[in-house]
Amino acid sequence: MGRYTEQELRDIFYDALDFFNEALDSGITRDNTVLAFFTPDNGLEVYERFCREHFPKNLDEDYKVEGYFQSFAAQAFVDRGQYGVMIRADTGFRLPELHRVFLHEISHLFCCENEIE
C-alpha cells in the first residue's frame, strides 16, 4: 500500500494540472483527462482496459514485457484531444516528488499535442 489513496492521488494530479495551466493554459483539463490507477500486480489488466476504452493505439506498444509495470510511477497517453495518465497507486513518493512526476507527465501530454504532427 502506498502513502496515498486514489482520491488523494487524483486531487494531487489535478492540483499539478492547475499549476501547469496557470503558466501555459494548455487546454488540458479535468474534463478531457482520464486517470487510471494501477499496481504492478494489476498493471496489465488496468493498462489493457484503459487503452481499450480510451487509447486503443497504445495496445500496439510493448507493454507485456516482464517488469514493465514496475518501471514507472505514471505514464501519459494522448489521442485526438483526449488525455490520460496511468498512475501507480502504491507509490511511496513524498509530495514534492509526486508533484514532479505529475508535472513531467502533464508536460508529455502538452508536448504530444503541440509538437507532434
PyMOL commands that place a pseudoatom at each C-alpha (Angstrom):
pseudoatom trace, name=CA, resn=MET, resi=1, chain=A, elem=C, hetatm=0, pos=[0.000, 0.000, 0.000]
pseudoatom trace, name=CA, resn=GLY, resi=2, chain=A, elem=C, hetatm=0, pos=[1.272, 3.464, -0.867]
pseudoatom trace, name=CA, resn=ARG, resi=3, chain=A, elem=C, hetatm=0, pos=[1.165, 6.706, 1.033]
pseudoatom trace, name=CA, resn=TYR, resi=4, chain=A, elem=C, hetatm=0, pos=[-1.949, 7.975, -0.740]
pseudoatom trace, name=CA, resn=THR, resi=5, chain=A, elem=C, hetatm=0, pos=[-5.483, 6.909, -1.540]
pseudoatom trace, name=CA, resn=GLU, resi=6, chain=A, elem=C, hetatm=0, pos=[-6.617, 7.017, -5.160]
pseudoatom trace, name=CA, resn=GLN, resi=7, chain=A, elem=C, hetatm=0, pos=[-8.670, 10.119, -4.357]
pseudoatom trace, name=CA, resn=GLU, resi=8, chain=A, elem=C, hetatm=0, pos=[-5.629, 11.819, -2.855]
pseudoatom trace, name=CA, resn=LEU, resi=9, chain=A, elem=C, hetatm=0, pos=[-3.585, 10.946, -5.941]
pseudoatom trace, name=CA, resn=ARG, resi=10, chain=A, elem=C, hetatm=0, pos=[-6.378, 12.282, -8.148]
pseudoatom trace, name=CA, resn=ASP, resi=11, chain=A, elem=C, hetatm=0, pos=[-6.500, 15.545, -6.171]
pseudoatom trace, name=CA, resn=ILE, resi=12, chain=A, elem=C, hetatm=0, pos=[-2.707, 15.925, -6.246]
pseudoatom trace, name=CA, resn=PHE, resi=13, chain=A, elem=C, hetatm=0, pos=[-2.660, 15.285, -10.001]
pseudoatom trace, name=CA, resn=TYR, resi=14, chain=A, elem=C, hetatm=0, pos=[-5.352, 17.875, -10.689]
pseudoatom trace, name=CA, resn=ASP, resi=15, chain=A, elem=C, hetatm=0, pos=[-3.590, 20.391, -8.422]
pseudoatom trace, name=CA, resn=ALA, resi=16, chain=A, elem=C, hetatm=0, pos=[-0.465, 19.874, -10.553]
pseudoatom trace, name=CA, resn=LEU, resi=17, chain=A, elem=C, hetatm=0, pos=[-2.563, 20.305, -13.703]
pseudoatom trace, name=CA, resn=ASP, resi=18, chain=A, elem=C, hetatm=0, pos=[-3.993, 23.574, -12.364]
pseudoatom trace, name=CA, resn=PHE, resi=19, chain=A, elem=C, hetatm=0, pos=[-0.454, 24.766, -11.613]
pseudoatom trace, name=CA, resn=PHE, resi=20, chain=A, elem=C, hetatm=0, pos=[0.692, 23.807, -15.125]
pseudoatom trace, name=CA, resn=ASN, resi=21, chain=A, elem=C, hetatm=0, pos=[-2.254, 25.626, -16.691]
pseudoatom trace, name=CA, resn=GLU, resi=22, chain=A, elem=C, hetatm=0, pos=[-1.550, 28.796, -14.730]
pseudoatom trace, name=CA, resn=ALA, resi=23, chain=A, elem=C, hetatm=0, pos=[1.682, 29.027, -16.708]
pseudoatom trace, name=CA, resn=LEU, resi=24, chain=A, elem=C, hetatm=0, pos=[0.662, 27.629, -20.097]
pseudoatom trace, name=CA, resn=ASP, resi=25, chain=A, elem=C, hetatm=0, pos=[-3.145, 27.484, -20.357]
pseudoatom trace, name=CA, resn=SER, resi=26, chain=A, elem=C, hetatm=0, pos=[-2.634, 24.170, -22.110]
pseudoatom trace, name=CA, resn=GLY, resi=27, chain=A, elem=C, hetatm=0, pos=[-6.192, 23.159, -22.899]
pseudoatom trace, name=CA, resn=ILE, resi=28, chain=A, elem=C, hetatm=0, pos=[-5.643, 20.004, -20.852]
pseudoatom trace, name=CA, resn=THR, resi=29, chain=A, elem=C, hetatm=0, pos=[-8.450, 19.980, -18.310]
pseudoatom trace, name=CA, resn=ARG, resi=30, chain=A, elem=C, hetatm=0, pos=[-10.139, 17.810, -15.742]
pseudoatom trace, name=CA, resn=ASP, resi=31, chain=A, elem=C, hetatm=0, pos=[-12.909, 17.254, -18.282]
pseudoatom trace, name=CA, resn=ASN, resi=32, chain=A, elem=C, hetatm=0, pos=[-10.686, 15.915, -21.073]
pseudoatom trace, name=CA, resn=THR, resi=33, chain=A, elem=C, hetatm=0, pos=[-8.251, 13.949, -18.905]
pseudoatom trace, name=CA, resn=VAL, resi=34, chain=A, elem=C, hetatm=0, pos=[-8.917, 10.456, -17.608]
pseudoatom trace, name=CA, resn=LEU, resi=35, chain=A, elem=C, hetatm=0, pos=[-6.900, 8.820, -14.860]
pseudoatom trace, name=CA, resn=ALA, resi=36, chain=A, elem=C, hetatm=0, pos=[-6.390, 5.151, -14.090]
pseudoatom trace, name=CA, resn=PHE, resi=37, chain=A, elem=C, hetatm=0, pos=[-4.655, 3.666, -11.071]
pseudoatom trace, name=CA, resn=PHE, resi=38, chain=A, elem=C, hetatm=0, pos=[-2.579, 0.510, -11.075]
pseudoatom trace, name=CA, resn=THR, resi=39, chain=A, elem=C, hetatm=0, pos=[-0.141, -1.559, -9.078]
pseudoatom trace, name=CA, resn=PRO, resi=40, chain=A, elem=C, hetatm=0, pos=[2.458, -3.881, -10.572]
pseudoatom trace, name=CA, resn=ASP, resi=41, chain=A, elem=C, hetatm=0, pos=[0.120, -6.778, -9.758]
pseudoatom trace, name=CA, resn=ASN, resi=42, chain=A, elem=C, hetatm=0, pos=[-2.846, -5.475, -11.760]
pseudoatom trace, name=CA, resn=GLY, resi=43, chain=A, elem=C, hetatm=0, pos=[-0.990, -3.234, -14.235]
pseudoatom trace, name=CA, resn=LEU, resi=44, chain=A, elem=C, hetatm=0, pos=[-1.539, -5.419, -17.297]
pseudoatom trace, name=CA, resn=GLU, resi=45, chain=A, elem=C, hetatm=0, pos=[-5.292, -5.636, -16.701]
pseudoatom trace, name=CA, resn=VAL, resi=46, chain=A, elem=C, hetatm=0, pos=[-5.618, -1.897, -15.961]
pseudoatom trace, name=CA, resn=TYR, resi=47, chain=A, elem=C, hetatm=0, pos=[-3.487, -0.934, -18.985]
pseudoatom trace, name=CA, resn=GLU, resi=48, chain=A, elem=C, hetatm=0, pos=[-5.486, -3.083, -21.391]
pseudoatom trace, name=CA, resn=ARG, resi=49, chain=A, elem=C, hetatm=0, pos=[-8.844, -1.857, -20.091]
pseudoatom trace, name=CA, resn=PHE, resi=50, chain=A, elem=C, hetatm=0, pos=[-7.697, 1.793, -20.050]
pseudoatom trace, name=CA, resn=CYS, resi=51, chain=A, elem=C, hetatm=0, pos=[-6.363, 1.559, -23.595]
pseudoatom trace, name=CA, resn=ARG, resi=52, chain=A, elem=C, hetatm=0, pos=[-9.364, -0.357, -24.965]
pseudoatom trace, name=CA, resn=GLU, resi=53, chain=A, elem=C, hetatm=0, pos=[-11.687, 2.320, -23.574]
pseudoatom trace, name=CA, resn=HIS, resi=54, chain=A, elem=C, hetatm=0, pos=[-9.653, 5.450, -24.345]
pseudoatom trace, name=CA, resn=PHE, resi=55, chain=A, elem=C, hetatm=0, pos=[-6.334, 4.909, -26.179]
pseudoatom trace, name=CA, resn=PRO, resi=56, chain=A, elem=C, hetatm=0, pos=[-6.568, 1.830, -28.423]
pseudoatom trace, name=CA, resn=LYS, resi=57, chain=A, elem=C, hetatm=0, pos=[-3.433, 2.658, -30.443]
pseudoatom trace, name=CA, resn=ASN, resi=58, chain=A, elem=C, hetatm=0, pos=[-1.377, 2.073, -27.277]
pseudoatom trace, name=CA, resn=LEU, resi=59, chain=A, elem=C, hetatm=0, pos=[-2.337, -1.597, -27.309]
pseudoatom trace, name=CA, resn=ASP, resi=60, chain=A, elem=C, hetatm=0, pos=[0.340, -1.926, -30.010]
pseudoatom trace, name=CA, resn=GLU, resi=61, chain=A, elem=C, hetatm=0, pos=[3.070, -0.929, -27.537]
pseudoatom trace, name=CA, resn=ASP, resi=62, chain=A, elem=C, hetatm=0, pos=[5.397, -3.494, -25.935]
pseudoatom trace, name=CA, resn=TYR, resi=63, chain=A, elem=C, hetatm=0, pos=[3.690, -3.381, -22.534]
pseudoatom trace, name=CA, resn=LYS, resi=64, chain=A, elem=C, hetatm=0, pos=[3.726, -7.130, -21.825]
pseudoatom trace, name=CA, resn=VAL, resi=65, chain=A, elem=C, hetatm=0, pos=[7.467, -7.289, -21.208]
pseudoatom trace, name=CA, resn=GLU, resi=66, chain=A, elem=C, hetatm=0, pos=[8.355, -8.560, -17.738]
pseudoatom trace, name=CA, resn=GLY, resi=67, chain=A, elem=C, hetatm=0, pos=[8.782, -5.783, -15.191]
pseudoatom trace, name=CA, resn=TYR, resi=68, chain=A, elem=C, hetatm=0, pos=[7.069, -3.150, -17.338]
pseudoatom trace, name=CA, resn=PHE, resi=69, chain=A, elem=C, hetatm=0, pos=[4.610, -2.068, -14.653]
pseudoatom trace, name=CA, resn=GLN, resi=70, chain=A, elem=C, hetatm=0, pos=[7.353, -1.809, -12.047]
pseudoatom trace, name=CA, resn=SER, resi=71, chain=A, elem=C, hetatm=0, pos=[9.323, 0.587, -14.252]
pseudoatom trace, name=CA, resn=PHE, resi=72, chain=A, elem=C, hetatm=0, pos=[7.267, 3.775, -13.905]
pseudoatom trace, name=CA, resn=ALA, resi=73, chain=A, elem=C, hetatm=0, pos=[5.197, 5.801, -11.446]
pseudoatom trace, name=CA, resn=ALA, resi=74, chain=A, elem=C, hetatm=0, pos=[2.960, 7.354, -14.097]
pseudoatom trace, name=CA, resn=GLN, resi=75, chain=A, elem=C, hetatm=0, pos=[2.523, 7.212, -17.857]
pseudoatom trace, name=CA, resn=ALA, resi=76, chain=A, elem=C, hetatm=0, pos=[0.878, 9.733, -20.199]
pseudoatom trace, name=CA, resn=PHE, resi=77, chain=A, elem=C, hetatm=0, pos=[-1.487, 8.930, -23.090]
pseudoatom trace, name=CA, resn=VAL, resi=78, chain=A, elem=C, hetatm=0, pos=[-2.814, 11.222, -25.835]
pseudoatom trace, name=CA, resn=ASP, resi=79, chain=A, elem=C, hetatm=0, pos=[-5.326, 10.605, -28.601]
pseudoatom trace, name=CA, resn=ARG, resi=80, chain=A, elem=C, hetatm=0, pos=[-7.097, 13.362, -30.558]
pseudoatom trace, name=CA, resn=GLY, resi=81, chain=A, elem=C, hetatm=0, pos=[-7.736, 15.837, -27.764]
pseudoatom trace, name=CA, resn=GLN, resi=82, chain=A, elem=C, hetatm=0, pos=[-8.268, 13.257, -25.043]
pseudoatom trace, name=CA, resn=TYR, resi=83, chain=A, elem=C, hetatm=0, pos=[-5.608, 12.880, -22.410]
pseudoatom trace, name=CA, resn=GLY, resi=84, chain=A, elem=C, hetatm=0, pos=[-4.913, 10.169, -19.894]
pseudoatom trace, name=CA, resn=VAL, resi=85, chain=A, elem=C, hetatm=0, pos=[-2.455, 9.214, -17.217]
pseudoatom trace, name=CA, resn=MET, resi=86, chain=A, elem=C, hetatm=0, pos=[-1.976, 5.851, -15.560]
pseudoatom trace, name=CA, resn=ILE, resi=87, chain=A, elem=C, hetatm=0, pos=[-0.766, 6.418, -12.011]
pseudoatom trace, name=CA, resn=ARG, resi=88, chain=A, elem=C, hetatm=0, pos=[0.886, 3.842, -9.805]
pseudoatom trace, name=CA, resn=ALA, resi=89, chain=A, elem=C, hetatm=0, pos=[-1.380, 3.595, -6.757]
pseudoatom trace, name=CA, resn=ASP, resi=90, chain=A, elem=C, hetatm=0, pos=[1.232, 2.149, -4.408]
pseudoatom trace, name=CA, resn=THR, resi=91, chain=A, elem=C, hetatm=0, pos=[3.824, 4.878, -4.863]
pseudoatom trace, name=CA, resn=GLY, resi=92, chain=A, elem=C, hetatm=0, pos=[5.888, 5.781, -1.839]
pseudoatom trace, name=CA, resn=PHE, resi=93, chain=A, elem=C, hetatm=0, pos=[6.961, 9.163, -3.204]
pseudoatom trace, name=CA, resn=ARG, resi=94, chain=A, elem=C, hetatm=0, pos=[6.812, 12.165, -0.955]
pseudoatom trace, name=CA, resn=LEU, resi=95, chain=A, elem=C, hetatm=0, pos=[4.565, 15.005, -2.101]
pseudoatom trace, name=CA, resn=PRO, resi=96, chain=A, elem=C, hetatm=0, pos=[7.305, 17.108, -3.817]
pseudoatom trace, name=CA, resn=GLU, resi=97, chain=A, elem=C, hetatm=0, pos=[8.458, 14.059, -5.795]
pseudoatom trace, name=CA, resn=LEU, resi=98, chain=A, elem=C, hetatm=0, pos=[4.888, 13.232, -6.733]
pseudoatom trace, name=CA, resn=HIS, resi=99, chain=A, elem=C, hetatm=0, pos=[4.299, 16.787, -7.971]
pseudoatom trace, name=CA, resn=ARG, resi=100, chain=A, elem=C, hetatm=0, pos=[7.441, 16.460, -10.099]
pseudoatom trace, name=CA, resn=VAL, resi=101, chain=A, elem=C, hetatm=0, pos=[6.235, 13.141, -11.566]
pseudoatom trace, name=CA, resn=PHE, resi=102, chain=A, elem=C, hetatm=0, pos=[2.809, 14.557, -12.372]
pseudoatom trace, name=CA, resn=LEU, resi=103, chain=A, elem=C, hetatm=0, pos=[4.191, 17.757, -13.906]
pseudoatom trace, name=CA, resn=HIS, resi=104, chain=A, elem=C, hetatm=0, pos=[6.501, 15.594, -16.015]
pseudoatom trace, name=CA, resn=GLU, resi=105, chain=A, elem=C, hetatm=0, pos=[3.556, 13.552, -17.327]
pseudoatom trace, name=CA, resn=ILE, resi=106, chain=A, elem=C, hetatm=0, pos=[1.457, 16.673, -17.942]
pseudoatom trace, name=CA, resn=SER, resi=107, chain=A, elem=C, hetatm=0, pos=[4.388, 18.067, -19.936]
pseudoatom trace, name=CA, resn=HIS, resi=108, chain=A, elem=C, hetatm=0, pos=[4.306, 14.913, -22.078]
pseudoatom trace, name=CA, resn=LEU, resi=109, chain=A, elem=C, hetatm=0, pos=[0.599, 15.462, -22.711]
pseudoatom trace, name=CA, resn=PHE, resi=110, chain=A, elem=C, hetatm=0, pos=[1.241, 19.058, -23.717]
pseudoatom trace, name=CA, resn=CYS, resi=111, chain=A, elem=C, hetatm=0, pos=[4.213, 18.252, -25.954]
pseudoatom trace, name=CA, resn=CYS, resi=112, chain=A, elem=C, hetatm=0, pos=[2.494, 15.360, -27.717]
pseudoatom trace, name=CA, resn=GLU, resi=113, chain=A, elem=C, hetatm=0, pos=[-0.464, 17.542, -28.561]
pseudoatom trace, name=CA, resn=ASN, resi=114, chain=A, elem=C, hetatm=0, pos=[1.528, 20.619, -29.574]
pseudoatom trace, name=CA, resn=GLU, resi=115, chain=A, elem=C, hetatm=0, pos=[4.731, 19.336, -31.179]
pseudoatom trace, name=CA, resn=ILE, resi=116, chain=A, elem=C, hetatm=0, pos=[3.914, 16.096, -32.969]
pseudoatom trace, name=CA, resn=GLU, resi=117, chain=A, elem=C, hetatm=0, pos=[2.034, 16.258, -36.258]
for i in range(1, 117): cmd.bond("trace and resi %d" % i, "trace and resi %d" % (i + 1))
show_as sticks, trace
zoom trace
